[in-house]
Amino acid sequence: MRVNLSQQFEAESIKRMIDATTNVHELQSLARELTDLYFRQRAATAWVVSEQ
């Protein structure tokens, strides 16, 4: 699966934000948010596959 150009820019922006962050609490918060998004995406993908 390929990521489109807009998504590539968004991913790069997030990576740069992570690299620039020195506050551990900010990094922990971001990690929790990304974990939630990852598992919601997995659930959505599983639902789409089960509907076919």
PDBQT receptor file of N, H, CA, C and O in Angstrom, charges set to zero:
ATOM      1  N   MET A   1       0.851  -1.165   0.000  1.00  0.00    +0.000 N 
ATOM      2  CA  MET A   1       0.000   0.000   0.000  1.00  0.00    +0.000 C 
ATOM      3  C   MET A   1       0.902   1.235   0.000  1.00  0.00    +0.000 C 
ATOM      4  O   MET A   1       1.867   1.313   0.760  1.00  0.00    +0.000 OA
ATOM      5  N   ARG A   2       0.580   2.175  -0.846  1.00  0.00    +0.000 N 
ATOM      6  H   ARG A   2      -0.204   2.112  -1.463  1.00  0.00    +0.000 HD
ATOM      7  CA  ARG A   2       1.392   3.390  -0.975  1.00  0.00    +0.000 C 
ATOM      8  C   ARG A   2       0.732   4.544  -0.245  1.00  0.00    +0.000 C 
ATOM      9  O   ARG A   2      -0.494   4.636  -0.174  1.00  0.00    +0.000 OA
ATOM     10  N   VAL A   3       1.555   5.412   0.288  1.00  0.00    +0.000 N 
ATOM     11  H   VAL A   3       2.551   5.337   0.230  1.00  0.00    +0.000 HD
ATOM     12  CA  VAL A   3       1.096   6.622   0.974  1.00  0.00    +0.000 C 
ATOM     13  C   VAL A   3       1.150   7.761  -0.033  1.00  0.00    +0.000 C 
ATOM     14  O   VAL A   3       2.150   7.934  -0.731  1.00  0.00    +0.000 OA
ATOM     15  N   ASN A   4       0.052   8.553  -0.109  1.00  0.00    +0.000 N 
ATOM     16  H   ASN A   4      -0.760   8.413   0.458  1.00  0.00    +0.000 HD
ATOM     17  CA  ASN A   4       0.055   9.644  -1.079  1.00  0.00    +0.000 C 
ATOM     18  C   ASN A   4       0.928  10.805  -0.586  1.00  0.00    +0.000 C 
ATOM     19  O   ASN A   4       1.361  10.822   0.566  1.00  0.00    +0.000 OA
ATOM     20  N   LEU A   5       1.175  11.755  -1.457  1.00  0.00    +0.000 N 
ATOM     21  H   LEU A   5       0.824  11.742  -2.393  1.00  0.00    +0.000 HD
ATOM     22  CA  LEU A   5       2.092  12.862  -1.163  1.00  0.00    +0.000 C 
ATOM     23  C   LEU A   5       1.651  13.668   0.057  1.00  0.00    +0.000 C 
ATOM     24  O   LEU A   5       2.479  14.041   0.888  1.00  0.00    +0.000 OA
ATOM     25  N   SER A   6       0.375  13.933   0.164  1.00  0.00    +0.000 N 
ATOM     26  H   SER A   6      -0.298  13.630  -0.511  1.00  0.00    +0.000 HD
ATOM     27  CA  SER A   6      -0.147  14.683   1.314  1.00  0.00    +0.000 C 
ATOM     28  C   SER A   6       0.128  13.947   2.619  1.00  0.00    +0.000 C 
ATOM     29  O   SER A   6       0.516  14.555   3.616  1.00  0.00    +0.000 OA
ATOM     30  N   GLN A   7      -0.076  12.637   2.601  1.00  0.00    +0.000 N 
ATOM     31  H   GLN A   7      -0.391  12.143   1.790  1.00  0.00    +0.000 HD
ATOM     32  CA  GLN A   7       0.174  11.833   3.795  1.00  0.00    +0.000 C 
ATOM     33  C   GLN A   7       1.664  11.779   4.118  1.00  0.00    +0.000 C 
ATOM     34  O   GLN A   7       2.046  11.755   5.288  1.00  0.00    +0.000 OA
ATOM     35  N   GLN A   8       2.500  11.760   3.095  1.00  0.00    +0.000 N 
ATOM     36  H   GLN A   8       2.190  11.780   2.144  1.00  0.00    +0.000 HD
ATOM     37  CA  GLN A   8       3.946  11.778   3.309  1.00  0.00    +0.000 C 
ATOM     38  C   GLN A   8       4.369  13.066   4.010  1.00  0.00    +0.000 C 
ATOM     39  O   GLN A   8       5.182  13.033   4.935  1.00  0.00    +0.000 OA
ATOM     40  N   PHE A   9       3.820  14.198   3.573  1.00  0.00    +0.000 N 
ATOM     41  H   PHE A   9       3.160  14.225   2.822  1.00  0.00    +0.000 HD
ATOM     42  CA  PHE A   9       4.140  15.473   4.202  1.00  0.00    +0.000 C 
ATOM     43  C   PHE A   9       3.656  15.506   5.651  1.00  0.00    +0.000 C 
ATOM     44  O   PHE A   9       4.361  15.991   6.537  1.00  0.00    +0.000 OA
ATOM     45  N   GLU A  10       2.461  14.993   5.885  1.00  0.00    +0.000 N 
ATOM     46  H   GLU A  10       1.888  14.599   5.166  1.00  0.00    +0.000 HD
ATOM     47  CA  GLU A  10       1.919  14.966   7.240  1.00  0.00    +0.000 C 
ATOM     48  C   GLU A  10       2.778  14.088   8.150  1.00  0.00    +0.000 C 
ATOM     49  O   GLU A  10       3.060  14.464   9.287  1.00  0.00    +0.000 OA
ATOM     50  N   ALA A  11       3.190  12.928   7.656  1.00  0.00    +0.000 N 
ATOM     51  H   ALA A  11       2.961  12.623   6.732  1.00  0.00    +0.000 HD
ATOM     52  CA  ALA A  11       4.048  12.037   8.433  1.00  0.00    +0.000 C 
ATOM     53  C   ALA A  11       5.386  12.707   8.743  1.00  0.00    +0.000 C 
ATOM     54  O   ALA A  11       5.882  12.615   9.866  1.00  0.00    +0.000 OA
ATOM     55  N   GLU A  12       5.961  13.372   7.762  1.00  0.00    +0.000 N 
ATOM     56  H   GLU A  12       5.558  13.447   6.850  1.00  0.00    +0.000 HD
ATOM     57  CA  GLU A  12       7.235  14.060   7.976  1.00  0.00    +0.000 C 
ATOM     58  C   GLU A  12       7.085  15.174   9.009  1.00  0.00    +0.000 C 
ATOM     59  O   GLU A  12       7.973  15.387   9.835  1.00  0.00    +0.000 OA
ATOM     60  N   SER A  13       5.970  15.876   8.959  1.00  0.00    +0.000 N 
ATOM     61  H   SER A  13       5.249  15.703   8.288  1.00  0.00    +0.000 HD
ATOM     62  CA  SER A  13       5.711  16.931   9.941  1.00  0.00    +0.000 C 
ATOM     63  C   SER A  13       5.648  16.362  11.361  1.00  0.00    +0.000 C 
ATOM     64  O   SER A  13       6.212  16.939  12.291  1.00  0.00    +0.000 OA
ATOM     65  N   ILE A  14       4.969  15.247  11.521  1.00  0.00    +0.000 N 
ATOM     66  H   ILE A  14       4.510  14.778  10.766  1.00  0.00    +0.000 HD
ATOM     67  CA  ILE A  14       4.867  14.613  12.842  1.00  0.00    +0.000 C 
ATOM     68  C   ILE A  14       6.238  14.124  13.302  1.00  0.00    +0.000 C 
ATOM     69  O   ILE A  14       6.592  14.289  14.469  1.00  0.00    +0.000 OA
ATOM     70  N   LYS A  15       7.007  13.527  12.399  1.00  0.00    +0.000 N 
ATOM     71  H   LYS A  15       6.719  13.393  11.451  1.00  0.00    +0.000 HD
ATOM     72  CA  LYS A  15       8.350  13.051  12.752  1.00  0.00    +0.000 C 
ATOM     73  C   LYS A  15       9.238  14.209  13.209  1.00  0.00    +0.000 C 
ATOM     74  O   LYS A  15       9.992  14.076  14.173  1.00  0.00    +0.000 OA
ATOM     75  N   ARG A  16       9.146  15.334  12.519  1.00  0.00    +0.000 N 
ATOM     76  H   ARG A  16       8.534  15.441  11.736  1.00  0.00    +0.000 HD
ATOM     77  CA  ARG A  16       9.942  16.503  12.907  1.00  0.00    +0.000 C 
ATOM     78  C   ARG A  16       9.503  17.042  14.265  1.00  0.00    +0.000 C 
ATOM     79  O   ARG A  16      10.332  17.485  15.060  1.00  0.00    +0.000 OA
ATOM     80  N   MET A  17       8.196  17.003  14.529  1.00  0.00    +0.000 N 
ATOM     81  H   MET A  17       7.522  16.643  13.884  1.00  0.00    +0.000 HD
ATOM     82  CA  MET A  17       7.686  17.440  15.823  1.00  0.00    +0.000 C 
ATOM     83  C   MET A  17       8.247  16.543  16.929  1.00  0.00    +0.000 C 
ATOM     84  O   MET A  17       8.661  17.031  17.981  1.00  0.00    +0.000 OA
ATOM     85  N   ILE A  18       8.259  15.248  16.688  1.00  0.00    +0.000 N 
ATOM     86  H   ILE A  18       7.923  14.852  15.833  1.00  0.00    +0.000 HD
ATOM     87  CA  ILE A  18       8.804  14.303  17.661  1.00  0.00    +0.000 C 
ATOM     88  C   ILE A  18      10.289  14.581  17.884  1.00  0.00    +0.000 C 
ATOM     89  O   ILE A  18      10.752  14.621  19.024  1.00  0.00    +0.000 OA
ATOM     90  N   ASP A  19      11.030  14.771  16.799  1.00  0.00    +0.000 N 
ATOM     91  H   ASP A  19      10.654  14.739  15.873  1.00  0.00    +0.000 HD
ATOM     92  CA  ASP A  19      12.466  15.029  16.910  1.00  0.00    +0.000 C 
ATOM     93  C   ASP A  19      12.758  16.320  17.677  1.00  0.00    +0.000 C 
ATOM     94  O   ASP A  19      13.762  16.407  18.385  1.00  0.00    +0.000 OA
ATOM     95  N   ALA A  20      11.897  17.307  17.543  1.00  0.00    +0.000 N 
ATOM     96  H   ALA A  20      11.082  17.237  16.968  1.00  0.00    +0.000 HD
ATOM     97  CA  ALA A  20      12.127  18.604  18.182  1.00  0.00    +0.000 C 
ATOM     98  C   ALA A  20      11.679  18.639  19.643  1.00  0.00    +0.000 C 
ATOM     99  O   ALA A  20      12.044  19.555  20.380  1.00  0.00    +0.000 OA
ATOM    100  N   THR A  21      10.901  17.661  20.062  1.00  0.00    +0.000 N 
ATOM    101  H   THR A  21      10.605  16.916  19.464  1.00  0.00    +0.000 HD
ATOM    102  CA  THR A  21      10.345  17.673  21.409  1.00  0.00    +0.000 C 
ATOM    103  C   THR A  21      11.353  17.143  22.413  1.00  0.00    +0.000 C 
ATOM    104  O   THR A  21      11.913  16.060  22.244  1.00  0.00    +0.000 OA
ATOM    105  N   THR A  22      11.573  17.922  23.458  1.00  0.00    +0.000 N 
ATOM    106  H   THR A  22      11.118  18.802  23.596  1.00  0.00    +0.000 HD
ATOM    107  CA  THR A  22      12.466  17.500  24.536  1.00  0.00    +0.000 C 
ATOM    108  C   THR A  22      11.687  17.227  25.813  1.00  0.00    +0.000 C 
ATOM    109  O   THR A  22      12.247  16.717  26.784  1.00  0.00    +0.000 OA
ATOM    110  N   ASN A  23      10.421  17.555  25.822  1.00  0.00    +0.000 N 
ATOM    111  H   ASN A  23       9.966  17.970  25.033  1.00  0.00    +0.000 HD
ATOM    112  CA  ASN A  23       9.580  17.360  26.993  1.00  0.00    +0.000 C 
ATOM    113  C   ASN A  23       9.047  15.934  27.004  1.00  0.00    +0.000 C 
ATOM    114  O   ASN A  23       8.302  15.530  26.111  1.00  0.00    +0.000 OA
ATOM    115  N   VAL A  24       9.436  15.180  28.020  1.00  0.00    +0.000 N 
ATOM    116  H   VAL A  24      10.041  15.508  28.746  1.00  0.00    +0.000 HD
ATOM    117  CA  VAL A  24       9.041  13.775  28.119  1.00  0.00    +0.000 C 
ATOM    118  C   VAL A  24       7.526  13.633  28.189  1.00  0.00    +0.000 C 
ATOM    119  O   VAL A  24       6.970  12.705  27.602  1.00  0.00    +0.000 OA
ATOM    120  N   HIS A  25       6.857  14.521  28.886  1.00  0.00    +0.000 N 
ATOM    121  H   HIS A  25       7.309  15.274  29.364  1.00  0.00    +0.000 HD
ATOM    122  CA  HIS A  25       5.402  14.427  29.016  1.00  0.00    +0.000 C 
ATOM    123  C   HIS A  25       4.712  14.642  27.668  1.00  0.00    +0.000 C 
ATOM    124  O   HIS A  25       3.710  13.991  27.373  1.00  0.00    +0.000 OA
ATOM    125  N   GLU A  26       5.244  15.549  26.854  1.00  0.00    +0.000 N 
ATOM    126  H   GLU A  26       6.058  16.078  27.094  1.00  0.00    +0.000 HD
ATOM    127  CA  GLU A  26       4.699  15.746  25.507  1.00  0.00    +0.000 C 
ATOM    128  C   GLU A  26       4.882  14.486  24.659  1.00  0.00    +0.000 C 
ATOM    129  O   GLU A  26       3.974  14.078  23.936  1.00  0.00    +0.000 OA
ATOM    130  N   LEU A  27       6.062  13.876  24.755  1.00  0.00    +0.000 N 
ATOM    131  H   LEU A  27       6.800  14.207  25.343  1.00  0.00    +0.000 HD
ATOM    132  CA  LEU A  27       6.321  12.657  23.993  1.00  0.00    +0.000 C 
ATOM    133  C   LEU A  27       5.419  11.523  24.451  1.00  0.00    +0.000 C 
ATOM    134  O   LEU A  27       4.922  10.754  23.628  1.00  0.00    +0.000 OA
ATOM    135  N   GLN A  28       5.204  11.412  25.762  1.00  0.00    +0.000 N 
ATOM    136  H   GLN A  28       5.608  12.037  26.430  1.00  0.00    +0.000 HD
ATOM    137  CA  GLN A  28       4.312  10.380  26.270  1.00  0.00    +0.000 C 
ATOM    138  C   GLN A  28       2.887  10.607  25.776  1.00  0.00    +0.000 C 
ATOM    139  O   GLN A  28       2.206   9.661  25.381  1.00  0.00    +0.000 OA
ATOM    140  N   SER A  29       2.442  11.845  25.798  1.00  0.00    +0.000 N 
ATOM    141  H   SER A  29       2.995  12.614  26.119  1.00  0.00    +0.000 HD
ATOM    142  CA  SER A  29       1.098  12.170  25.333  1.00  0.00    +0.000 C 
ATOM    143  C   SER A  29       0.947  11.842  23.845  1.00  0.00    +0.000 C 
ATOM    144  O   SER A  29      -0.059  11.268  23.428  1.00  0.00    +0.000 OA
ATOM    145  N   LEU A  30       1.939  12.204  23.064  1.00  0.00    +0.000 N 
ATOM    146  H   LEU A  30       2.756  12.670  23.403  1.00  0.00    +0.000 HD
ATOM    147  CA  LEU A  30       1.909  11.915  21.634  1.00  0.00    +0.000 C 
ATOM    148  C   LEU A  30       1.923  10.413  21.384  1.00  0.00    +0.000 C 
ATOM    149  O   LEU A  30       1.199   9.921  20.517  1.00  0.00    +0.000 OA
ATOM    150  N   ALA A  31       2.738   9.682  22.133  1.00  0.00    +0.000 N 
ATOM    151  H   ALA A  31       3.326  10.082  22.837  1.00  0.00    +0.000 HD
ATOM    152  CA  ALA A  31       2.796   8.228  21.980  1.00  0.00    +0.000 C 
ATOM    153  C   ALA A  31       1.449   7.598  22.306  1.00  0.00    +0.000 C 
ATOM    154  O   ALA A  31       1.014   6.685  21.605  1.00  0.00    +0.000 OA
ATOM    155  N   ARG A  32       0.781   8.068  23.354  1.00  0.00    +0.000 N 
ATOM    156  H   ARG A  32       1.134   8.811  23.924  1.00  0.00    +0.000 HD
ATOM    157  CA  ARG A  32      -0.547   7.540  23.695  1.00  0.00    +0.000 C 
ATOM    158  C   ARG A  32      -1.555   7.839  22.595  1.00  0.00    +0.000 C 
ATOM    159  O   ARG A  32      -2.355   6.979  22.225  1.00  0.00    +0.000 OA
ATOM    160  N   GLU A  33      -1.513   9.060  22.076  1.00  0.00    +0.000 N 
ATOM    161  H   GLU A  33      -0.863   9.758  22.377  1.00  0.00    +0.000 HD
ATOM    162  CA  GLU A  33      -2.439   9.435  21.005  1.00  0.00    +0.000 C 
ATOM    163  C   GLU A  33      -2.208   8.593  19.755  1.00  0.00    +0.000 C 
ATOM    164  O   GLU A  33      -3.166   8.120  19.143  1.00  0.00    +0.000 OA
ATOM    165  N   LEU A  34      -0.956   8.404  19.374  1.00  0.00    +0.000 N 
ATOM    166  H   LEU A  34      -0.178   8.788  19.871  1.00  0.00    +0.000 HD
ATOM    167  CA  LEU A  34      -0.645   7.597  18.199  1.00  0.00    +0.000 C 
ATOM    168  C   LEU A  34      -1.023   6.135  18.405  1.00  0.00    +0.000 C 
ATOM    169  O   LEU A  34      -1.457   5.470  17.465  1.00  0.00    +0.000 OA
ATOM    170  N   THR A  35      -0.862   5.632  19.622  1.00  0.00    +0.000 N 
ATOM    171  H   THR A  35      -0.510   6.172  20.386  1.00  0.00    +0.000 HD
ATOM    172  CA  THR A  35      -1.268   4.262  19.923  1.00  0.00    +0.000 C 
ATOM    173  C   THR A  35      -2.772   4.105  19.757  1.00  0.00    +0.000 C 
ATOM    174  O   THR A  35      -3.237   3.133  19.161  1.00  0.00    +0.000 OA
ATOM    175  N   ASP A  36      -3.538   5.065  20.286  1.00  0.00    +0.000 N 
ATOM    176  H   ASP A  36      -3.160   5.854  20.771  1.00  0.00    +0.000 HD
ATOM    177  CA  ASP A  36      -4.994   5.029  20.131  1.00  0.00    +0.000 C 
ATOM    178  C   ASP A  36      -5.386   5.049  18.655  1.00  0.00    +0.000 C 
ATOM    179  O   ASP A  36      -6.245   4.278  18.226  1.00  0.00    +0.000 OA
ATOM    180  N   LEU A  37      -4.761   5.926  17.885  1.00  0.00    +0.000 N 
ATOM    181  H   LEU A  37      -4.063   6.553  18.233  1.00  0.00    +0.000 HD
ATOM    182  CA  LEU A  37      -5.060   6.011  16.455  1.00  0.00    +0.000 C 
ATOM    183  C   LEU A  37      -4.716   4.713  15.730  1.00  0.00    +0.000 C 
ATOM    184  O   LEU A  37      -5.469   4.262  14.867  1.00  0.00    +0.000 OA
ATOM    185  N   TYR A  38      -3.590   4.121  16.075  1.00  0.00    +0.000 N 
ATOM    186  H   TYR A  38      -2.978   4.487  16.775  1.00  0.00    +0.000 HD
ATOM    187  CA  TYR A  38      -3.164   2.868  15.450  1.00  0.00    +0.000 C 
ATOM    188  C   TYR A  38      -4.196   1.769  15.689  1.00  0.00    +0.000 C 
ATOM    189  O   TYR A  38      -4.565   1.053  14.757  1.00  0.00    +0.000 OA
ATOM    190  N   PHE A  39      -4.667   1.629  16.933  1.00  0.00    +0.000 N 
ATOM    191  H   PHE A  39      -4.368   2.210  17.689  1.00  0.00    +0.000 HD
ATOM    192  CA  PHE A  39      -5.609   0.564  17.221  1.00  0.00    +0.000 C 
ATOM    193  C   PHE A  39      -7.003   0.854  16.659  1.00  0.00    +0.000 C 
ATOM    194  O   PHE A  39      -7.726  -0.078  16.306  1.00  0.00    +0.000 OA
ATOM    195  N   ARG A  40      -7.389   2.123  16.570  1.00  0.00    +0.000 N 
ATOM    196  H   ARG A  40      -6.802   2.879  16.856  1.00  0.00    +0.000 HD
ATOM    197  CA  ARG A  40      -8.656   2.444  15.915  1.00  0.00    +0.000 C 
ATOM    198  C   ARG A  40      -8.580   2.107  14.429  1.00  0.00    +0.000 C 
ATOM    199  O   ARG A  40      -9.546   1.609  13.851  1.00  0.00    +0.000 OA
ATOM    200  N   GLN A  41      -7.422   2.382  13.807  1.00  0.00    +0.000 N 
ATOM    201  H   GLN A  41      -6.637   2.786  14.277  1.00  0.00    +0.000 HD
ATOM    202  CA  GLN A  41      -7.240   2.052  12.394  1.00  0.00    +0.000 C 
ATOM    203  C   GLN A  41      -7.294   0.548  12.186  1.00  0.00    +0.000 C 
ATOM    204  O   GLN A  41      -7.902   0.081  11.223  1.00  0.00    +0.000 OA
ATOM    205  N   ARG A  42      -6.671  -0.218  13.071  1.00  0.00    +0.000 N 
ATOM    206  H   ARG A  42      -6.177   0.161  13.853  1.00  0.00    +0.000 HD
ATOM    207  CA  ARG A  42      -6.720  -1.682  12.966  1.00  0.00    +0.000 C 
ATOM    208  C   ARG A  42      -8.154  -2.179  13.086  1.00  0.00    +0.000 C 
ATOM    209  O   ARG A  42      -8.572  -3.068  12.344  1.00  0.00    +0.000 OA
ATOM    210  N   ALA A  43      -8.911  -1.602  14.026  1.00  0.00    +0.000 N 
ATOM    211  H   ALA A  43      -8.571  -0.880  14.629  1.00  0.00    +0.000 HD
ATOM    212  CA  ALA A  43     -10.312  -2.017  14.208  1.00  0.00    +0.000 C 
ATOM    213  C   ALA A  43     -11.130  -1.666  12.971  1.00  0.00    +0.000 C 
ATOM    214  O   ALA A  43     -11.966  -2.458  12.534  1.00  0.00    +0.000 OA
ATOM    215  N   ALA A  44     -10.894  -0.481  12.402  1.00  0.00    +0.000 N 
ATOM    216  H   ALA A  44     -10.215   0.162  12.757  1.00  0.00    +0.000 HD
ATOM    217  CA  ALA A  44     -11.625  -0.071  11.202  1.00  0.00    +0.000 C 
ATOM    218  C   ALA A  44     -11.299  -0.993  10.035  1.00  0.00    +0.000 C 
ATOM    219  O   ALA A  44     -12.191  -1.384   9.281  1.00  0.00    +0.000 OA
ATOM    220  N   THR A  45     -10.030  -1.340   9.883  1.00  0.00    +0.000 N 
ATOM    221  H   THR A  45      -9.305  -1.023  10.495  1.00  0.00    +0.000 HD
ATOM    222  CA  THR A  45      -9.611  -2.239   8.810  1.00  0.00    +0.000 C 
ATOM    223  C   THR A  45     -10.244  -3.609   8.979  1.00  0.00    +0.000 C 
ATOM    224  O   THR A  45     -10.725  -4.196   8.010  1.00  0.00    +0.000 OA
ATOM    225  N   ALA A  46     -10.249  -4.120  10.195  1.00  0.00    +0.000 N 
ATOM    226  H   ALA A  46      -9.858  -3.643  10.982  1.00  0.00    +0.000 HD
ATOM    227  CA  ALA A  46     -10.866  -5.429  10.467  1.00  0.00    +0.000 C 
ATOM    228  C   ALA A  46     -12.357  -5.387  10.149  1.00  0.00    +0.000 C 
ATOM    229  O   ALA A  46     -12.899  -6.352   9.610  1.00  0.00    +0.000 OA
ATOM    230  N   TRP A  47     -13.025  -4.283  10.474  1.00  0.00    +0.000 N 
ATOM    231  H   TRP A  47     -12.585  -3.499  10.912  1.00  0.00    +0.000 HD
ATOM    232  CA  TRP A  47     -14.448  -4.162  10.209  1.00  0.00    +0.000 C 
ATOM    233  C   TRP A  47     -14.697  -4.163   8.690  1.00  0.00    +0.000 C 
ATOM    234  O   TRP A  47     -15.601  -4.845   8.206  1.00  0.00    +0.000 OA
ATOM    235  N   VAL A  48     -13.894  -3.398   7.948  1.00  0.00    +0.000 N 
ATOM    236  H   VAL A  48     -13.160  -2.844   8.340  1.00  0.00    +0.000 HD
ATOM    237  CA  VAL A  48     -14.062  -3.343   6.494  1.00  0.00    +0.000 C 
ATOM    238  C   VAL A  48     -13.858  -4.733   5.883  1.00  0.00    +0.000 C 
ATOM    239  O   VAL A  48     -14.625  -5.147   5.014  1.00  0.00    +0.000 OA
ATOM    240  N   VAL A  49     -12.847  -5.437   6.325  1.00  0.00    +0.000 N 
ATOM    241  H   VAL A  49     -12.223  -5.100   7.030  1.00  0.00    +0.000 HD
ATOM    242  CA  VAL A  49     -12.568  -6.775   5.800  1.00  0.00    +0.000 C 
ATOM    243  C   VAL A  49     -13.726  -7.728   6.141  1.00  0.00    +0.000 C 
ATOM    244  O   VAL A  49     -14.104  -8.553   5.310  1.00  0.00    +0.000 OA
ATOM    245  N   SER A  50     -14.275  -7.626   7.319  1.00  0.00    +0.000 N 
ATOM    246  H   SER A  50     -13.968  -6.955   7.994  1.00  0.00    +0.000 HD
ATOM    247  CA  SER A  50     -15.355  -8.525   7.722  1.00  0.00    +0.000 C 
ATOM    248  C   SER A  50     -16.650  -8.238   6.974  1.00  0.00    +0.000 C 
ATOM    249  O   SER A  50     -17.498  -9.123   6.864  1.00  0.00    +0.000 OA
ATOM    250  N   GLU A  51     -16.824  -7.035   6.461  1.00  0.00    +0.000 N 
ATOM    251  H   GLU A  51     -16.136  -6.316   6.550  1.00  0.00    +0.000 HD
ATOM    252  CA  GLU A  51     -18.031  -6.657   5.724  1.00  0.00    +0.000 C 
ATOM    253  C   GLU A  51     -18.015  -7.137   4.283  1.00  0.00    +0.000 C 
ATOM    254  O   GLU A  51     -19.042  -7.077   3.607  1.00  0.00    +0.000 OA
ATOM    255  N   GLN A  52     -16.899  -7.603   3.806  1.00  0.00    +0.000 N 
ATOM    256  H   GLN A  52     -16.065  -7.652   4.355  1.00  0.00    +0.000 HD
ATOM    257  CA  GLN A  52     -16.795  -8.021   2.398  1.00  0.00    +0.000 C 
ATOM    258  C   GLN A  52     -17.219  -9.444   2.208  1.00  0.00    +0.000 C 
ATOM    259  O   GLN A  52     -17.192  -9.952   1.087  1.00  0.00    +0.000 OA
TER     260      GLN A  52
